[in-house]
Amino acid sequence: MFELRRKLLKGGSVAALLSPLLGTGLLVPTSVLAADWNRPAFGTRNIGDALKAYGNANTASESPDIVISAPEIAENGAKVEIEITSNIENTRSLAIFADKNPMPLSAILEFSGPALPYARVQLKLAETTRVRAVVKTLDGKTHVAFREIKVTLGGCGG
Amino acid sequence: MGEQIKIRAQIKGDMTDIRILMQHPMETGQRKDDKGQTLAMHFIQTFTVSHNGKTMIEGQLNTSVSKNPLFAFKARGIKVGDKISVSWQDSAGDKRQDEIVVS
């Protein structure tokens, strides 16, 4: 028994040996089940790149069926509450961008089961900016809605 | 280990309002402390909301989500006695999970 264990460890290939089991559902690491953080999209530093990195959201069609409610003027950019409802059928995910933030993509939310395509979130806004909500549907279509928010005091820096 | 996630679910007929407060500094990496030292970036990257063990909302966040963010969601068909759990993982690898029973 110990012999076998030693051999396995020596080979340094325990993970490799177990990996065929992953697909069977016998060994599913929980970290794989959680959504992976979309580093390329979150790390982009301008809205054009962010939309592209998120998956061709730059070609999304504007839709009146996405409703964004937010204050017209936010006195404190450190906490701005934004409420988004998608009335588009088969909405799978919702992404929120603030065009002028240093990193425009703020959040991606994916809905399934009993969850409705609705979210209220609190964002930091660096300056007066256009906020956009990008909805992706189950059949792969992308829609967008915009909302301008004036910020009196920015919420990202010191 | 982060601070407790506060979860509140309120059933209104067929609809349920779910409010989730995640207590976290959500540091952007742009702020400086009193001595002019930059505070390291530290923020929640992913979170999951589950209903009776099944994922219903998966979220990914950036540093631009506010400190101690409060989220609100809606769901249909949740009943008294159902379990709602929320877990998050931050950029430092810290994790937190909490669960409530809907009453």
Boltz contact constraints between the chains, C-beta under 6 A:
constraints:
  - contact:
      token1: [A, 34]
      token2: [B, 46]
      max_distance: 6.0
  - contact:
      token1: [A, 34]
      token2: [B, 48]
      max_distance: 6.0
  - contact:
      token1: [A, 35]
      token2: [B, 46]
      max_distance: 6.0
  - contact:
      token1: [A, 35]
      token2: [B, 58]
      max_distance: 6.0
  - contact:
      token1: [A, 35]
      token2: [B, 60]
      max_distance: 6.0
  - contact:
      token1: [A, 37]
      token2: [B, 45]
      max_distance: 6.0
  - contact:
      token1: [A, 37]
      token2: [B, 46]
      max_distance: 6.0
  - contact:
      token1: [A, 37]
      token2: [B, 60]
      max_distance: 6.0
  - contact:
      token1: [A, 38]
      token2: [B, 60]
      max_distance: 6.0
  - contact:
      token1: [A, 42]
      token2: [B, 62]
      max_distance: 6.0
  - contact:
      token1: [A, 79]
      token2: [B, 66]
      max_distance: 6.0
  - contact:
      token1: [A, 101]
      token2: [B, 64]
      max_distance: 6.0
  - contact:
      token1: [A, 103]
      token2: [B, 62]
      max_distance: 6.0
  - contact:
      token1: [A, 105]
      token2: [B, 62]
      max_distance: 6.0
  - contact:
      token1: [A, 106]
      token2: [B, 62]
      max_distance: 6.0
  - contact:
      token1: [A, 106]
      token2: [B, 64]
      max_distance: 6.0
  - contact:
      token1: [A, 107]
      token2: [B, 61]
      max_distance: 6.0
  - contact:
      token1: [A, 108]
      token2: [B, 60]
      max_distance: 6.0
  - contact:
      token1: [A, 109]
      token2: [B, 59]
      max_distance: 6.0
  - contact:
      token1: [A, 110]
      token2: [B, 58]
      max_distance: 6.0
  - contact:
      token1: [A, 111]
      token2: [B, 57]
      max_distance: 6.0
  - contact:
      token1: [A, 112]
      token2: [B, 56]
      max_distance: 6.0
  - contact:
      token1: [A, 113]
      token2: [B, 54]
      max_distance: 6.0
  - contact:
      token1: [A, 113]
      token2: [B, 56]
      max_distance: 6.0
  - contact:
      token1: [A, 114]
      token2: [B, 51]
      max_distance: 6.0
  - contact:
      token1: [A, 114]
      token2: [B, 56]
      max_distance: 6.0
  - contact:
      token1: [A, 114]
      token2: [B, 75]
      max_distance: 6.0
  - contact:
      token1: [A, 114]
      token2: [B, 76]
      max_distance: 6.0
  - contact:
      token1: [A, 114]
      token2: [B, 77]
      max_distance: 6.0
  - contact:
      token1: [A, 115]
      token2: [B, 56]
      max_distance: 6.0
  - contact:
      token1: [A, 115]
      token2: [B, 57]
      max_distance: 6.0
  - contact:
      token1: [A, 115]
      token2: [B, 75]
      max_distance: 6.0
  - contact:
      token1: [A, 116]
      token2: [B, 74]
      max_distance: 6.0
  - contact:
      token1: [A, 118]
      token2: [B, 74]
      max_distance: 6.0
  - contact:
      token1: [A, 119]
      token2: [B, 73]
      max_distance: 6.0
  - contact:
      token1: [A, 120]
      token2: [B, 72]
      max_distance: 6.0
  - contact:
      token1: [A, 121]
      token2: [B, 71]
      max_distance: 6.0
  - contact:
      token1: [A, 122]
      token2: [B, 66]
      max_distance: 6.0
  - contact:
      token1: [A, 122]
      token2: [B, 69]
      max_distance: 6.0
  - contact:
      token1: [A, 122]
      token2: [B, 70]
      max_distance: 6.0
  - contact:
      token1: [A, 123]
      token2: [B, 64]
      max_distance: 6.0
  - contact:
      token1: [A, 124]
      token2: [B, 64]
      max_distance: 6.0
  - contact:
      token1: [A, 124]
      token2: [B, 66]
      max_distance: 6.0
  - contact:
      token1: [A, 156]
      token2: [B, 28]
      max_distance: 6.0
  - contact:
      token1: [A, 156]
      token2: [B, 30]
      max_distance: 6.0
  - contact:
      token1: [A, 157]
      token2: [B, 30]
      max_distance: 6.0
  - contact:
      token1: [A, 158]
      token2: [B, 31]
      max_distance: 6.0
  - contact:
      token1: [A, 158]
      token2: [B, 32]
      max_distance: 6.0
